[in-house]
Amino acid sequence: MADQATWSEAHVRRLFWRAGFGATPAEAARFVHAGKDATIKWLLSSGSGTLRGAPPSVEGKPLDPTNEWGHDVLWWLDRMVRSDRPLVEKMTLFWHDHFATRDQDTPLMLRQNRMLRARSLGSFPALLRSVTRDDAMQLFLSLADSSKEAPNENFARELMELFTLGHGYSERDIREAARALTGFRARWSNRGFGGTYYDRSAHDARVKRIFGKRGRYDWQDVLELVCSHRSHAPFIVGKLWSYFTPMPLDRVTRKRLVERYRRSGLKIKPVVGAILAHPALYSDLERPDMVKSPVVFVAGALRLVGRGVDRGDWAWLLDNMGQALFRPPSVAGWEGGPAWLSTNTIRARFTAVNYLFDDGGPLAVANGAISSSLSPAEAVALARRSVGDQPTSAETNATLERMVVRFFADLKPDDWRRQQRADMCQRVLRHLLLSGPEAQLH
């Protein structure tokens, strides 16, 4: 457990990886001095934050997220890299997965993304209302044009199974909720989709029975019923907990988080703040055990080496890694965890690091730039500084130093090839620190 007295740079780095996309050396130094409470308070600050540094571009041109393939992904990746409110972006990513939506036009998905960001740490009922009224969601789960003559159950089913409850409901509850959710319509014209609206004449105004209660419920009543259901608070607390730590949620902690959530009026920020302060988040600092998702892996690497989004390749590379933003595999979102890692996706991650070395960026090593007289420890330390000063375990450090020794084992002290080997060794060290096993975890 980290209190104010034991707060270290290792704690800051763990927190910034779990609640963001890694801490730069400057951030690690700043927030270790600030202390635990002040660091968490800063992370929880409201607003989407300022974007620092150069804006994103592809081949020297500004992004066009609406019209160019992959530019929507680059637009969001840029926010993750440059925002000074990393938790807001990390929570936007959480809700994007939680309320997974796909196969909709890019402008609708970008609008949904902005809505999720604006409500990422606020009231869950308010967020749920906005999601329900969201055009992309309404089209994706056929809520638009679900009428009293033919109620569609898609949204009602996912509302209970994936969005709010997980269990504690019946098929009848779904059917009755689908009736209550009728009335939304889509506007269509020769120019295409024109948004959704509520038409009370298309709503089933008859009595429904949901969770054993009877009433002439409409869509707002359904949202209130699921949010007040006994299964809701434990469900959402469990989802939030597992997003920040792989440790099982014990009964006592679950009870406390549920109480905090309910006392706050179902607000998200108090629960997230309690999780970020919990000792479980800081367990085994020397041995991270949570797999970085592809977008966290890429955004974190860009932040650590001080490189912005300046090429379009990140979109297809993320796709190859298994996480195409705005295109989740299904309404259930991404499986995550160890499922992120396979022979194909690890190869894609390795390839992504290759691209960090292109174009003479901050990781590049010019010929003759590295002293051939560096000790193994000095060579590893130099490589570490170039990739954001992220620590590795003593075991990994020893392995890297042995590798350095082997680089020169067949050469005599005055061999002219030592300079070439020194440059090559430094490039390999930097790559391994960004692509090796420990770099996949946080």
Backbone torsions as a table, in degrees:
resi	resn	phi	psi	omega
1	MET	NA	137.2	-179.1
2	ALA	-104.8	114.0	169.9
3	ASP	-101.0	-174.3	-176.7
4	GLN	-60.1	-33.1	-176.1
5	ALA	-75.3	-30.0	-175.4
6	THR	-103.5	5.1	-177.8
7	TRP	-63.6	125.6	-174.6
8	SER	-131.0	173.2	176.8
9	GLU	-62.7	-30.5	176.9
10	ALA	-63.6	-38.0	177.2
11	HIS	-67.2	-41.8	179.3
12	VAL	-61.1	-45.3	-178.7
13	ARG	-63.9	-42.4	177.8
14	ARG	-60.1	-47.2	-178.6
15	LEU	-61.9	-43.5	-176.9
16	PHE	-71.9	-27.1	173.5
17	TRP	-72.9	-43.7	-177.5
18	ARG	-72.2	-36.7	-176.5
19	ALA	-102.5	10.5	-179.4
20	GLY	-168.3	-132.8	-173.5
21	PHE	-136.0	39.6	176.8
22	GLY	91.1	153.0	178.8
23	ALA	-102.0	130.7	171.6
24	THR	-70.5	163.7	176.5
25	PRO	-54.0	-40.1	-180.0
26	ALA	-65.2	-40.9	179.0
27	GLU	-67.5	-40.8	179.0
28	ALA	-60.0	-43.8	-179.8
29	ALA	-68.1	-40.1	-178.3
30	ARG	-65.4	-45.4	-171.7
31	PHE	-87.0	-17.3	171.0
32	VAL	-69.7	-33.6	176.7
33	HIS	-72.0	-36.2	-178.6
34	ALA	-67.8	-33.4	-178.6
35	GLY	98.0	165.3	-174.3
36	LYS	-62.0	-52.5	-174.6
37	ASP	-61.2	-44.0	-178.8
38	ALA	-67.5	-34.8	179.6
39	THR	-66.0	-47.2	179.3
40	ILE	-64.6	-39.8	178.2
41	LYS	-60.5	-42.0	178.8
42	TRP	-63.4	-43.3	179.6
43	LEU	-61.5	-34.7	-176.8
44	LEU	-82.6	-4.1	-178.2
45	SER	-57.0	141.7	-176.4
46	SER	-76.4	166.6	179.1
47	GLY	97.0	158.3	-177.5
48	SER	-85.5	-12.8	173.1
49	GLY	87.5	170.7	179.1
50	THR	-91.5	142.2	175.7
51	LEU	-93.4	117.5	-175.1
52	ARG	-98.0	146.5	175.0
53	GLY	90.1	-173.2	-175.7
54	ALA	-68.5	139.6	177.8
55	PRO	-67.1	159.9	-177.1
56	PRO	-71.4	156.0	178.6
57	SER	-157.4	161.0	173.4
58	VAL	-131.2	120.5	-176.8
59	GLU	53.3	39.0	176.8
60	GLY	79.5	2.2	-178.2
61	LYS	-111.1	148.0	178.2
62	PRO	-61.4	156.7	178.5
63	LEU	-69.5	152.2	175.0
64	ASP	-130.3	76.0	-171.5
65	PRO	-59.5	-28.5	-176.1
66	THR	-76.6	-33.6	-169.7
67	ASN	-112.5	-22.9	-175.8
68	GLU	-103.0	132.9	179.9
69	TRP	-59.1	133.0	175.1
70	GLY	84.0	-13.3	-178.1
71	HIS	-71.1	-24.7	173.9
72	ASP	-64.0	-41.4	177.4
73	VAL	-63.2	-45.2	-179.6
74	LEU	-63.8	-37.9	178.7
75	TRP	-58.8	-45.2	-179.3
76	TRP	-75.2	-39.9	176.7
77	LEU	-56.7	-40.2	178.2
78	ASP	-60.4	-41.3	178.6
79	ARG	-62.0	-40.3	179.3
80	MET	-64.3	-35.1	-178.1
81	VAL	-77.4	-39.9	-168.9
82	ARG	-104.8	-13.4	-176.3
83	SER	-67.8	142.7	174.5
84	ASP	-93.4	12.8	173.2
85	ARG	-127.6	72.9	-174.0
86	PRO	-61.4	-32.5	-178.3
87	LEU	-65.7	-35.2	177.7
88	VAL	-60.8	-44.5	178.0
89	GLU	-67.5	-38.0	-180.0
90	LYS	-66.2	-36.9	177.9
91	MET	-74.1	-32.3	174.1
92	THR	-61.9	-39.7	176.1
93	LEU	-64.4	-38.8	177.2
94	PHE	-60.7	-48.8	-177.4
95	TRP	-70.0	-31.4	175.2
96	HIS	-60.6	-37.0	177.6
97	ASP	-78.8	-39.2	-178.2
98	HIS	-66.6	-45.5	177.9
99	PHE	-103.0	51.8	-171.5
100	ALA	-56.1	127.2	-179.0
101	THR	-132.4	140.0	-178.8
102	ARG	-148.9	172.9	174.8
103	ASP	61.6	31.4	177.3
104	GLN	-120.1	159.0	-177.9
105	ASP	-59.3	145.6	-176.1
106	THR	-55.3	-44.7	179.2
107	PRO	-57.5	-37.0	179.0
108	LEU	-68.2	-39.6	-179.9
109	MET	-68.7	-39.1	177.4
110	LEU	-65.4	-38.6	177.8
111	ARG	-65.3	-41.3	177.2
112	GLN	-62.8	-41.5	-179.8
113	ASN	-59.8	-42.4	179.2
114	ARG	-65.6	-36.9	177.7
115	MET	-65.2	-45.2	179.4
116	LEU	-61.1	-38.3	179.6
117	ARG	-64.9	-45.1	-176.8
118	ALA	-64.0	-29.3	-177.1
119	ARG	-110.0	15.2	-169.3
120	SER	-62.8	-29.8	-177.2
121	LEU	-122.7	16.1	-176.3
122	GLY	-96.5	-141.8	-179.0
123	SER	-77.6	129.0	177.3
124	PHE	-65.8	-45.0	177.7
125	PRO	-57.2	-38.4	178.1
126	ALA	-66.6	-41.2	176.3
127	LEU	-60.6	-44.8	-178.3
128	LEU	-64.0	-38.0	176.7
129	ARG	-62.9	-43.0	179.9
130	SER	-65.7	-40.0	177.4
131	VAL	-63.1	-42.1	-179.4
132	THR	-63.7	-37.2	-179.8
133	ARG	-86.2	-5.7	-177.3
134	ASP	-66.3	132.4	-176.5
135	ASP	-62.0	-43.5	-179.0
136	ALA	-62.3	-43.0	179.1
137	MET	-66.6	-42.3	-178.8
138	GLN	-60.7	-39.4	178.7
139	LEU	-73.9	-41.8	-175.9
140	PHE	-62.1	-45.0	-176.9
141	LEU	-104.6	21.1	170.7
142	SER	57.1	33.5	174.4
143	LEU	-76.1	-38.2	173.4
144	ALA	-65.9	133.0	179.5
145	ASP	73.3	14.3	167.8
146	SER	-80.8	115.5	-170.8
147	SER	-116.2	170.1	-179.8
148	LYS	-64.5	-26.2	177.4
149	GLU	-74.9	-31.8	-177.1
150	ALA	-146.4	74.4	-179.9
151	PRO	-65.5	133.3	178.4
152	ASN	-95.3	133.2	-173.4
153	GLU	-92.6	-2.1	-173.2
154	ASN	-56.3	-54.3	-176.3
155	PHE	-66.7	-42.3	-179.7
156	ALA	-58.8	-40.4	-179.1
157	ARG	-66.0	-49.6	-178.6
158	GLU	-70.3	-30.2	176.0
159	LEU	-55.7	-44.3	-178.3
160	MET	-83.4	-44.5	-174.0
161	GLU	-72.6	-45.0	-170.6
162	LEU	-110.0	-28.8	-170.8
163	PHE	-95.6	-32.3	-170.1
164	THR	-135.5	-30.6	-168.8
165	LEU	-121.8	-51.5	-176.4
166	GLY	84.4	-39.4	178.8
167	HIS	-161.4	175.2	177.6
168	GLY	92.2	17.9	179.5
169	TYR	-136.5	166.9	-177.5
170	SER	-121.7	169.5	175.3
171	GLU	-61.2	-35.2	177.5
172	ARG	-63.9	-40.5	177.8
173	ASP	-58.1	-40.5	179.2
174	ILE	-64.7	-47.2	-178.9
175	ARG	-61.5	-44.1	-178.8
176	GLU	-68.9	-37.8	177.1
177	ALA	-65.1	-37.4	177.5
178	ALA	-60.5	-39.1	176.1
179	ARG	-62.9	-42.9	-178.4
180	ALA	-67.8	-26.6	-177.1
181	LEU	-85.9	0.1	179.7
182	THR	-70.2	155.3	174.6
183	GLY	125.5	-16.2	178.2
184	PHE	-80.8	141.7	179.2
185	ARG	-132.5	155.0	176.4
186	ALA	-104.2	138.4	174.5
187	ARG	-90.0	127.6	176.6
188	TRP	-128.0	144.2	176.5
189	SER	-146.7	-176.9	178.6
190	ASN	-68.2	-9.5	174.4
191	ARG	-95.2	0.8	177.3
192	GLY	105.0	-152.3	-175.5
193	PHE	-72.9	134.2	-177.5
194	GLY	-121.1	22.1	178.3
195	GLY	99.0	175.1	179.8
196	THR	-116.4	158.9	177.9
197	TYR	-150.3	167.1	-178.9
198	TYR	-103.7	127.0	-179.1
199	ASP	-119.2	103.5	-175.4
200	ARG	-61.9	-23.7	179.8
201	SER	-70.2	-20.0	178.3
202	ALA	-92.5	-1.2	-177.6
203	HIS	-88.1	139.9	175.2
204	ASP	-79.9	104.4	-174.9
205	ALA	-89.7	4.6	-178.9
206	ARG	-74.0	170.0	180.0
207	VAL	-68.6	137.1	174.2
208	LYS	-122.9	159.9	175.3
209	ARG	-122.5	113.4	-177.3
210	ILE	-128.0	126.3	-178.6
211	PHE	55.4	34.8	177.6
212	GLY	80.9	2.2	179.9
213	LYS	-109.4	145.7	-177.0
214	ARG	-112.4	142.6	177.0
215	GLY	178.3	168.5	176.5
216	ARG	-89.2	67.8	-169.6
217	TYR	-74.0	145.3	170.4
218	ASP	-117.7	-169.0	-173.5
219	TRP	-63.1	-37.0	179.6
220	GLN	-67.6	-36.0	177.3
221	ASP	-64.8	-38.7	179.6
222	VAL	-62.0	-43.7	179.9
223	LEU	-63.8	-38.8	177.9
224	GLU	-66.6	-38.2	179.5
225	LEU	-64.9	-43.2	-178.6
226	VAL	-71.0	-35.5	-179.2
227	CYS	-72.4	-24.0	178.2
228	SER	-95.4	-2.7	179.0
229	HIS	-66.0	144.2	-176.9
230	ARG	-61.4	-24.0	-178.7
231	SER	-82.7	-15.4	-170.9
232	HIS	-66.5	-54.0	-175.1
233	ALA	-59.7	-48.0	176.8
234	PRO	-60.7	-35.0	-179.1
235	PHE	-65.7	-51.2	-175.1
236	ILE	-71.1	-35.1	176.2
237	VAL	-62.2	-42.1	179.0
238	GLY	-64.5	-39.5	178.3
239	LYS	-64.7	-43.6	179.4
240	LEU	-64.9	-42.9	179.6
241	TRP	-58.2	-50.0	-176.0
242	SER	-68.9	-17.0	176.7
243	TYR	-72.7	-29.7	-175.5
244	PHE	-103.4	-19.9	-179.4
245	THR	-151.8	141.3	177.9
246	PRO	-83.5	-5.4	179.8
247	MET	-67.4	139.3	178.2
248	PRO	-58.4	144.4	178.6
249	LEU	-84.6	113.7	-177.7
250	ASP	-76.3	162.9	-173.2
251	ARG	-61.7	-43.2	-177.8
252	VAL	-65.1	-44.7	179.9
253	THR	-65.7	-41.6	177.7
254	ARG	-57.8	-44.8	-179.1
255	LYS	-61.2	-42.9	-178.9
256	ARG	-66.9	-41.3	179.1
257	LEU	-67.1	-39.3	177.5
258	VAL	-62.4	-43.6	178.9
259	GLU	-62.9	-41.8	179.0
260	ARG	-63.6	-42.7	179.8
261	TYR	-62.0	-46.3	-178.7
262	ARG	-68.5	-42.1	-180.0
263	ARG	-63.7	-30.5	-178.8
264	SER	-78.0	-6.2	-174.8
265	GLY	82.1	34.0	179.0
266	LEU	64.2	46.0	175.3
267	LYS	-95.8	145.9	-173.8
268	ILE	-82.2	-40.7	-174.0
269	LYS	-56.9	-45.1	-179.0
270	PRO	-61.4	-35.9	179.2
271	VAL	-69.4	-45.7	178.9
272	VAL	-61.6	-41.8	178.9
273	GLY	-60.6	-40.8	178.6
274	ALA	-66.9	-37.2	178.7
275	ILE	-67.4	-42.4	-179.3
276	LEU	-66.1	-23.6	179.0
277	ALA	-91.8	-8.4	-173.2
278	HIS	-73.3	141.4	179.4
279	PRO	-57.0	-29.7	-177.9
280	ALA	-59.6	-30.3	-178.5
281	LEU	-65.6	-24.0	-173.0
282	TYR	-110.7	16.7	-179.4
283	SER	-73.6	145.8	175.8
284	ASP	49.4	57.6	-178.8
285	LEU	-60.4	-29.3	-179.2
286	GLU	-77.7	-16.3	-177.0
287	ARG	-133.6	80.3	178.8
288	PRO	-60.3	146.0	-174.0
289	ASP	-135.1	18.9	179.0
290	MET	-116.4	124.7	-176.8
291	VAL	-73.9	130.4	174.5
292	LYS	-70.5	134.2	171.1
293	SER	-67.5	160.2	-179.7
294	PRO	-53.8	-43.3	-176.8
295	VAL	-70.5	-33.7	175.5
296	VAL	-67.7	-40.0	178.1
297	PHE	-59.4	-48.1	-177.0
298	VAL	-72.1	-49.2	-179.6
299	ALA	-60.2	-40.3	179.4
300	GLY	-64.7	-43.2	179.4
301	ALA	-62.8	-42.6	178.8
302	LEU	-62.6	-42.6	179.1
303	ARG	-63.8	-43.8	-174.4
304	LEU	-67.0	-35.4	-178.6
305	VAL	-92.2	0.3	176.9
306	GLY	72.4	36.9	179.9
307	ARG	-118.5	137.0	178.1
308	GLY	-91.0	-176.0	177.5
309	VAL	-82.7	99.5	-175.5
310	ASP	-127.4	19.0	176.2
311	ARG	-155.3	156.5	-176.1
312	GLY	-85.5	-7.7	-173.6
313	ASP	-63.9	-24.2	-176.8
314	TRP	-60.9	-28.6	-178.9
315	ALA	-65.3	-50.5	-178.6
316	TRP	-74.9	-28.8	176.4
317	LEU	-65.5	-42.2	176.4
318	LEU	-63.3	-38.5	176.2
319	ASP	-60.0	-44.8	178.5
320	ASN	-65.5	-27.5	177.8
321	MET	-79.2	-12.2	176.1
322	GLY	104.9	9.5	-179.8
323	GLN	-137.4	87.8	175.0
324	ALA	-89.4	106.7	179.6
325	LEU	-57.9	144.5	-176.8
326	PHE	72.0	1.6	179.5
327	ARG	-136.7	60.0	178.0
328	PRO	-61.9	156.8	-175.0
329	PRO	-65.8	-27.6	-178.5
330	SER	-164.7	-178.6	177.3
331	VAL	-65.1	-18.1	177.6
332	ALA	-81.8	-4.6	179.0
333	GLY	76.7	-160.5	-179.5
334	TRP	-89.5	146.4	-179.9
335	GLU	-68.4	-42.8	174.7
336	GLY	74.3	-172.2	179.7
337	GLY	63.2	-143.8	179.1
338	PRO	-58.9	-20.1	179.2
339	ALA	-63.9	-18.4	176.9
340	TRP	-67.1	-21.8	-170.7
341	LEU	-107.0	118.2	173.7
342	SER	-143.5	173.8	179.7
343	THR	-59.8	-38.7	-179.0
344	ASN	-71.7	-44.7	-176.8
345	THR	-72.9	-32.8	175.8
346	ILE	-65.6	-39.0	176.5
347	ARG	-62.0	-39.4	178.8
348	ALA	-65.4	-37.6	177.4
349	ARG	-65.0	-41.8	177.9
350	PHE	-60.9	-42.5	178.2
351	THR	-63.8	-38.5	179.0
352	ALA	-59.7	-40.5	178.4
353	VAL	-65.6	-34.3	175.0
354	ASN	-54.2	-40.8	-177.4
355	TYR	-69.1	-22.0	176.2
356	LEU	-67.8	-21.3	-178.5
357	PHE	-91.2	-6.1	-176.7
358	ASP	-75.8	163.6	168.4
359	ASP	63.2	25.3	177.4
360	GLY	62.5	33.9	-179.7
361	GLY	-70.9	-171.0	-175.3
362	PRO	-63.5	-17.5	179.6
363	LEU	-91.0	-11.2	-174.4
364	ALA	-62.9	144.5	177.2
365	VAL	-120.4	110.5	179.9
366	ALA	-71.6	151.4	177.8
367	ASN	-59.7	130.4	179.8
368	GLY	82.7	6.7	-175.6
369	ALA	-81.2	-22.7	-172.9
370	ILE	-106.0	131.2	178.2
371	SER	-66.6	133.0	178.9
372	SER	-80.5	-2.1	-179.8
373	SER	-97.7	3.7	178.2
374	LEU	-62.9	139.1	172.7
375	SER	-72.5	162.7	176.8
376	PRO	-53.8	-43.3	-179.7
377	ALA	-64.8	-39.4	179.7
378	GLU	-68.0	-38.2	178.6
379	ALA	-63.8	-42.5	178.6
380	VAL	-66.6	-41.7	179.8
381	ALA	-62.7	-40.3	178.1
382	LEU	-63.2	-44.6	178.2
383	ALA	-61.9	-40.6	-178.6
384	ARG	-63.3	-41.9	179.2
385	ARG	-62.2	-33.2	-177.6
386	SER	-73.1	-18.5	-178.3
387	VAL	-113.4	31.8	173.2
388	GLY	88.8	12.6	174.2
389	ASP	59.8	33.2	178.3
390	GLN	-78.3	129.9	-176.3
391	PRO	-75.6	157.1	170.9
392	THR	-129.4	166.1	-176.5
393	SER	-67.5	160.4	177.9
394	ALA	-58.9	-36.6	179.0
395	GLU	-63.5	-44.8	178.2
396	THR	-66.1	-40.8	178.1
397	ASN	-58.5	-44.5	179.7
398	ALA	-63.6	-39.2	178.9
399	THR	-64.4	-43.4	179.3
400	LEU	-64.5	-39.5	179.4
401	GLU	-67.5	-36.7	175.7
402	ARG	-65.0	-36.1	177.7
403	MET	-62.7	-40.7	178.3
404	VAL	-60.1	-43.5	179.0
405	VAL	-58.2	-43.9	-177.2
406	ARG	-67.0	-27.9	178.8
407	PHE	-58.0	-31.9	-174.5
408	PHE	-113.1	6.1	-171.3
409	ALA	-62.0	-30.0	-176.1
410	ASP	-95.4	6.3	-176.6
411	LEU	-111.9	143.8	174.0
412	LYS	-80.9	159.6	-176.2
413	PRO	-55.7	-31.6	-177.3
414	ASP	-99.4	11.5	-178.4
415	ASP	-68.2	130.9	-178.4
416	TRP	-64.1	-19.1	-178.6
417	ARG	-77.2	-8.8	-179.6
418	ARG	-60.1	-36.1	179.3
419	GLN	-64.9	-44.8	177.4
420	GLN	-60.1	-42.6	-178.9
421	ARG	-65.2	-38.3	-179.4
422	ALA	-62.3	-43.7	177.8
423	ASP	-63.7	-46.2	-179.2
424	MET	-63.0	-42.3	-179.3
425	CYS	-61.7	-40.6	-179.7
426	GLN	-65.8	-38.8	177.3
427	ARG	-63.1	-43.2	-179.9
428	VAL	-65.0	-43.3	179.6
429	LEU	-59.9	-45.6	-179.5
430	ARG	-63.4	-40.7	179.1
431	HIS	-64.4	-45.6	-177.5
432	LEU	-65.0	-35.4	178.4
433	LEU	-66.1	-25.1	178.9
434	LEU	-97.3	-21.2	-174.1
435	SER	-119.8	-8.5	-176.9
436	GLY	-69.6	177.3	-176.6
437	PRO	-54.3	-43.8	-177.1
438	GLU	-69.6	-24.8	179.3
439	ALA	-71.3	-15.2	179.5
440	GLN	-84.1	-8.8	-172.9
441	LEU	-119.7	157.5	173.7
442	HIS	-148.9	NA	NA
